[in-house]
Amino acid sequence: MPASATTHANYGDTTNMIQQAVGLFAAHMQRNSMMARMTGPMPKGTAGASATLRKQTTQHMPIVTCQDLSKGDGDEITFHLLNPMKAKPIMGSAWAEGRGTAMSLSQDKLRVNQARFPVSLGDSMTDIRSPADFRALGRPAAQNLMDRYVDQSLLVHMAGARGFQENMEWVIPTTADADFAKIMVNTVKAPTKNRHFLADATDGVKAFALSSSDVDLGTTDLLTIDTVDAMRSVMDSMPLPPPPIQVPGDMAAEDSPLRLWLMSPTQYDSFAASSTYRTYQANALARAAMAKQHPLFLGPDTALWNGFLIKKMPRPIRFYTGNVVKYCASATSETESDATVASALTLGTYAVDRSLILGGQAVAQALAAARMSGVPFFWSEKELDHGDKVELLIGAIRGVSKIRFAVKQDDVDTITDYGVVVVDSTVKTPGGVL
């Protein structure tokens, strides 16, 4: 099959495939998606070979990306966190030497693996019968698949659940799929006990609780402005809450700290029903003017209230009647238990959606170099069946993991999702939309 007139390169040309891989990776890193906005920029102007091989984005944004071009398939990367310190001052002339408070580190490991999407470009008869140039269409189609995989894997790891919504937009299958664990690379961890909350019609919010063996959510437990206000009170009194985000260029980051709250589209619409919602939108626009118009503050579905920058997430993490919701029953253990969505939340009328409150260092994303391209993305084109058929492939070597540590609180190791809190709520699904 001859080369396309628009590409001027034969299928399988090594130089062209490297150029394609580098171009696709650059386009991926520069796109204006929700997940891209939640990642800080890579450091610039750092000298030295080690800095070139290993770069890490800022710890003040929810997604911390480490690009380690010295790594290969299947490697592990270790992340460290300095544990909080507690001490009292030594007063006056009391002896201080030798009484220094010890520092300690917690660590977590993250695996990387390759993910590949092959796309068929058809055969010789496809070229004859179709008016479209399938090679020209193949590149953006393949990149769209990879971009969706990257974004969705980040979302699922942050949420600690895939949920059970199934439609064409999802490239990550539900947990029922035999390949789910391989696709996620690292274990998807349910929220820790101190980071898991439920919307409550009476009090705004409450810690995750059961009613018998069901999640304690009823038809009136929607996510509203009362939930937001109640969560602010919870965060103010929470030991070691997720650290506030610091959006690049935000001059008010220190004086008016923020956390990012991602709500499902249905949860957001419930919140936006507040009579003062327009004020919250105006707050976000005003903050954008102080942050060099950073895109995280922009968009019609963006609000700012009570220390939360509130945005619609790309797609819901949704549970239906009878579905299992994983939770941690103990603050000192990662052991997960099962709860179910109550039958009172009638399928087709109600569901349960998960929202995410994100601070700095919610998840870690590692990118490693592919052997054939030298960057995390790689590209391949191949002729099959004696040149009659053509297939292209896009791949990436990466991994994601929620950042979790055993944090000492009153001399007890409390298992803690460092940068993310989840709030589950009931949502109405009018028209039976799933």
C-alpha positions in Angstrom: 0.0 0.0 0.0 1.6 3.3 -1.0 2.3 6.2 1.3 -0.3 8.8 1.7 0.1 11.9 -0.4 -0.3 14.0 2.7 2.4 12.3 4.8 5.1 11.7 2.2 6.4 8.8 4.3 6.2 5.0 3.8 4.4 2.8 6.3 7.0 1.6 8.9 9.5 4.4 8.2 11.5 4.5 11.5 12.3 8.2 11.5 8.7 9.1 10.7 7.4 6.9 13.6 9.7 8.6 16.1 8.6 12.0 14.8 5.0 11.0 15.1 5.6 9.7 18.7 7.3 12.9 19.8 4.6 15.1 18.2 1.8 13.1 19.8 3.4 13.3 23.2 3.9 17.0 22.9 0.3 17.5 21.8 -0.9 15.4 24.8 1.1 17.4 27.3 -0.1 20.7 25.9 -3.8 20.0 25.6 -6.4 22.0 27.6 -8.2 19.1 29.3 -9.5 19.0 32.9 -6.7 16.6 34.0 -4.0 18.6 32.2 -5.2 21.8 34.1 -4.7 19.9 37.3 -1.0 19.2 36.7 1.7 21.8 37.1 4.3 22.5 34.4 7.5 20.6 34.2 10.5 22.5 35.5 12.4 24.6 33.0 16.0 25.5 32.6 17.4 22.9 35.0 20.9 21.9 34.3 22.5 18.5 34.6 22.0 15.1 33.2 19.9 13.9 36.2 17.5 16.8 35.9 17.0 16.0 32.2 16.3 12.4 32.9 14.0 12.9 35.8 11.6 15.8 36.1 8.7 16.2 38.5 5.9 18.7 38.5 4.9 20.9 41.5 3.6 19.2 44.6 1.1 22.0 45.0 -1.3 20.6 42.3 -3.5 17.5 42.6 -1.6 15.5 39.9 2.1 15.2 40.4 3.8 13.9 37.3 7.3 12.4 37.3 8.9 12.0 33.9 11.8 9.6 34.3 13.4 8.9 30.9 15.9 6.6 32.5 13.3 4.0 33.3 12.0 1.1 31.2 8.9 -1.1 31.1 7.8 -2.5 34.4 10.0 -0.3 36.7 8.9 1.1 40.0 9.3 4.7 41.2 9.3 5.6 44.9 7.6 8.7 46.2 8.5 10.1 49.7 6.6 12.4 52.1 8.0 14.0 55.3 5.6 13.1 58.1 4.1 15.9 60.1 6.1 16.8 63.2 4.8 17.5 66.7 6.9 19.1 69.4 6.8 21.7 72.2 9.3 24.5 72.5 12.1 24.3 75.0 11.9 27.5 77.1 14.5 29.7 78.8 17.8 28.1 79.6 16.5 24.5 79.7 18.9 22.1 78.1 18.1 21.8 74.3 21.1 19.9 72.9 20.3 16.3 72.0 16.6 16.8 72.4 15.9 17.4 68.7 12.6 16.1 67.3 13.2 13.2 65.0 12.1 13.4 61.4 10.5 10.4 59.6 9.6 9.6 56.0 6.7 7.6 54.6 7.0 6.2 51.1 4.8 4.7 48.4 5.8 2.9 45.2 4.3 3.3 41.7 4.6 0.9 38.8 4.6 1.8 35.2 3.6 -0.4 32.2 2.9 0.1 28.5 -0.6 0.6 27.3 -1.3 0.2 23.5 -4.2 1.0 21.2 -4.0 -0.7 17.7 -6.2 0.9 15.0 -7.0 -0.8 11.7 -6.7 1.3 8.6 -8.4 -1.3 6.5 -7.1 -2.9 3.3 -6.6 -2.0 -0.4 -10.4 -2.3 -1.1 -11.0 0.1 1.8 -9.0 2.8 0.0 -11.0 2.1 -3.2 -14.5 2.1 -1.6 -14.1 4.9 0.9 -13.7 8.6 0.0 -11.9 9.2 3.3 -8.1 9.0 3.9 -8.0 6.5 6.7 -4.3 7.2 7.4 -5.1 10.8 8.0 -8.0 9.9 10.2 -6.0 7.2 12.1 -3.7 9.5 14.0 -6.3 11.7 15.7 -8.5 8.7 16.4 -5.6 6.9 18.1 -4.6 9.9 20.1 -8.2 10.4 21.3 -8.2 6.8 22.6 -4.9 7.4 24.5 -6.0 10.8 25.8 -9.2 9.2 27.2 -7.3 6.4 28.8 -4.8 8.7 30.5 -7.6 11.1 31.8 -9.9 8.3 32.9 -7.2 6.3 34.7 -6.3 9.5 36.7 -9.9 10.0 37.6 -10.5 6.4 38.7 -7.4 6.3 40.9 -8.3 9.7 42.5 -11.9 8.5 43.1 -10.8 5.1 44.4 -13.4 3.5 42.2 -14.4 3.0 38.6 -18.1 3.1 39.1 -20.6 1.2 36.9 -21.6 3.6 34.2 -21.0 2.1 30.8 -21.1 4.0 27.5 -19.0 4.7 24.4 -17.0 7.4 26.2 -15.3 5.0 28.6 -12.2 3.2 27.5 -11.6 1.8 31.0 -13.9 -1.1 31.6 -15.7 -1.8 34.9 -14.2 -4.0 37.6 -16.1 -7.0 36.2 -13.8 -7.0 33.2 -10.9 -9.6 33.6 -8.4 -7.0 32.3 -9.4 -4.2 34.7 -6.4 -4.7 37.1 -3.9 -4.8 34.3 -5.3 -1.7 32.6 -5.1 0.3 35.9 -1.5 -0.9 36.4 -1.5 0.0 40.1 -4.2 -1.0 42.6 -7.3 1.2 42.7 -7.6 2.0 46.4 -10.9 2.7 48.1 -11.0 6.0 50.2 -9.5 5.8 53.6 -11.8 6.0 56.5 -10.8 9.6 57.3 -11.4 10.8 53.7 -14.8 9.3 53.0 -18.0 11.3 53.5 -21.7 11.3 52.5 -24.1 14.1 51.6 -26.8 14.4 54.3 -30.2 16.2 53.8 -30.2 17.1 57.5 -26.7 18.1 58.4 -25.2 18.8 55.0 -22.6 16.0 55.3 -21.6 13.1 57.5 -18.8 10.5 57.7 -19.4 7.4 55.6 -22.0 5.2 57.3 -24.1 2.1 56.8 -27.7 1.4 57.1 -27.7 -2.4 57.7 -25.3 -3.4 54.8 -26.3 -0.5 52.6 -24.7 2.9 52.1 -26.6 5.3 54.3 -28.0 7.4 51.5 -31.6 8.1 50.8 -33.6 9.9 48.1 -33.2 13.3 49.7 -29.4 13.2 50.3 -28.4 15.3 47.4 -25.3 17.4 47.0 -26.3 21.0 47.7 -24.8 24.3 48.9 -25.4 23.0 52.4 -23.1 20.1 51.7 -20.4 22.6 50.6 -20.7 24.7 53.7 -20.7 21.7 55.9 -17.6 20.3 54.3 -15.8 23.5 54.8 -16.4 23.1 58.6 -15.2 19.5 58.4 -12.0 20.5 56.6 -11.3 23.3 59.1 -11.4 20.8 62.0 -9.9 17.8 60.2 -6.4 16.7 61.4 -4.0 17.1 58.4 -6.5 18.0 55.7 -5.4 17.8 52.0 -3.0 20.7 51.4 -4.5 23.6 49.4 -3.6 23.8 45.7 -1.5 26.6 44.4 -2.4 27.3 40.8 0.6 28.7 38.8 0.3 32.5 38.7 -2.4 32.8 41.4 -1.4 35.8 43.4 -4.1 35.0 46.0 -2.9 31.4 46.7 -1.4 32.2 50.1 -4.0 34.6 51.4 -7.1 32.7 50.1 -6.1 29.1 49.9 -8.3 26.8 47.8 -9.1 23.2 47.3 -10.5 21.8 44.0 -13.9 20.1 44.2 -14.9 18.0 41.2 -18.6 17.2 41.0 -20.3 14.9 38.6 -22.4 16.7 36.0 -25.6 15.8 37.9 -24.1 16.7 41.3 -23.0 20.0 39.9 -26.5 20.8 38.6 -27.9 20.1 42.0 -25.4 22.4 43.6 -26.0 25.1 40.9 -29.7 25.2 41.9 -28.8 27.5 44.7 -30.3 31.0 44.4 -26.8 32.5 44.9 -25.1 30.4 42.2 -24.4 33.4 40.0 -22.4 34.9 42.8 -20.2 31.8 43.0 -19.6 32.0 39.2 -18.5 35.6 39.6 -16.2 34.7 42.4 -14.4 32.3 40.1 -14.0 34.9 37.3 -12.6 37.4 39.8 -10.1 34.9 41.0 -9.1 34.1 37.4 -8.2 37.8 37.0 -5.7 37.3 39.9 -4.3 34.1 38.4 -3.4 35.2 34.9 -6.6 33.7 33.5 -5.5 30.2 34.3 -8.0 27.9 32.6 -8.8 26.1 35.9 -10.8 29.2 36.9 -12.6 29.6 33.6 -15.5 27.9 31.9 -19.3 28.1 32.4 -19.4 25.2 34.9 -17.0 26.8 37.4 -17.8 28.3 40.8 -15.8 29.4 43.8 -17.3 29.4 47.3 -16.1 28.9 50.9 -12.5 27.9 49.9 -13.5 25.5 47.2 -13.0 25.9 43.4 -15.9 23.8 42.1 -16.0 22.3 38.7 -17.8 19.6 36.7 -15.8 16.4 36.3 -15.6 15.0 32.7 -17.8 11.9 33.6 -19.4 10.5 36.7 -18.1 7.8 39.0 -21.6 6.3 39.4 -23.1 3.4 41.4 -26.6 2.0 40.8 -29.0 0.1 43.0 -27.4 -3.2 44.2 -23.8 -2.1 43.1 -21.0 -2.6 45.6 -19.3 0.5 47.1 -15.9 -0.2 48.6 -15.0 1.4 51.9 -12.4 1.2 54.7 -14.0 0.3 58.1 -10.8 1.1 60.1 -8.7 4.2 60.2 -5.6 2.1 60.8 -6.0 -0.5 58.0 -6.3 -0.6 54.2 -8.6 -3.6 54.4 -11.7 -2.9 52.2 -15.2 -3.8 52.9 -18.4 -4.0 50.7 -21.5 -1.9 51.0 -24.4 -1.8 48.5 -26.5 0.9 47.1 -29.9 0.6 48.7 -32.9 -0.7 46.7 -34.8 2.4 47.8 -32.7 4.3 45.2 -34.8 2.9 42.3 -32.8 2.1 39.2 -33.6 4.6 36.4 -34.7 7.3 39.0 -31.8 7.5 41.4 -28.1 6.7 41.5 -25.1 7.5 43.7 -22.3 9.7 42.3 -18.9 10.4 43.9 -17.4 13.9 44.1 -13.7 14.6 44.8 -12.2 17.3 46.9 -8.6 17.6 45.8 -5.6 19.2 47.3 -1.9 19.0 46.4 -0.4 15.6 45.7 -3.7 13.6 45.3 -2.2 11.2 42.8 1.2 10.5 41.3 1.7 9.8 37.6 5.0 8.4 36.3 6.0 8.6 32.7 8.9 6.4 31.4 10.8 6.4 28.1 9.8 4.0 25.3 12.7 2.1 23.8 11.8 3.0 20.2 11.1 6.7 20.7 12.9 7.9 23.8 9.8 9.6 25.1 6.8 8.2 27.0 4.6 7.9 23.8 5.4 5.6 20.9 3.9 5.1 17.5 4.0 2.2 15.0 2.7 1.5 11.5 2.8 -1.9 9.9 1.7 -3.5 6.7 0.0 -6.9 7.0 -1.0 -9.7 4.6 1.7 -8.9 2.0 0.9 -5.2 2.0 -2.8 -5.5 1.6 -3.7 -4.4 5.1 -2.4 -1.6 7.3 -2.5 -1.2 11.1 -1.2 1.7 13.2 -0.6 1.6 17.0 -0.2 4.3 19.6 1.3 3.4 23.0 2.5 5.0 26.2 4.6 3.8 29.2 3.1 5.3 32.4 1.4 4.5 35.7 -0.8 6.2 38.2 -1.3 5.7 41.9 -3.2 7.5 44.6 -0.7 9.0 47.2 -1.4 7.4 50.5 0.7 7.3 53.7 0.4 6.0 57.2 0.5 9.3 59.1 1.2 9.4 62.8 -1.6 11.1 64.7 -1.4 10.9 68.5 1.2 8.1 68.1 -1.2 6.0 65.9 -0.5 5.3 62.3 -3.6 6.5 60.5 -3.9 5.4 56.9 -4.5 8.6 54.9 -5.2 9.5 51.3 -2.9 12.5 51.4 -4.5 14.8 48.8 -8.1 13.7 48.2 -11.4 13.5 50.0 -14.5 11.9 48.5 -18.2 12.9 49.1 -20.8 10.5 47.8 -24.4 11.7 47.2 -27.7 10.6 45.8 -28.4 12.0 42.3 -31.7 12.0 40.4 -31.5 10.5 36.9 -34.6 11.9 35.2 -35.7 10.0 32.1 -34.0 6.9 33.2 -30.6 8.2 31.9 -27.8 5.9 33.2 
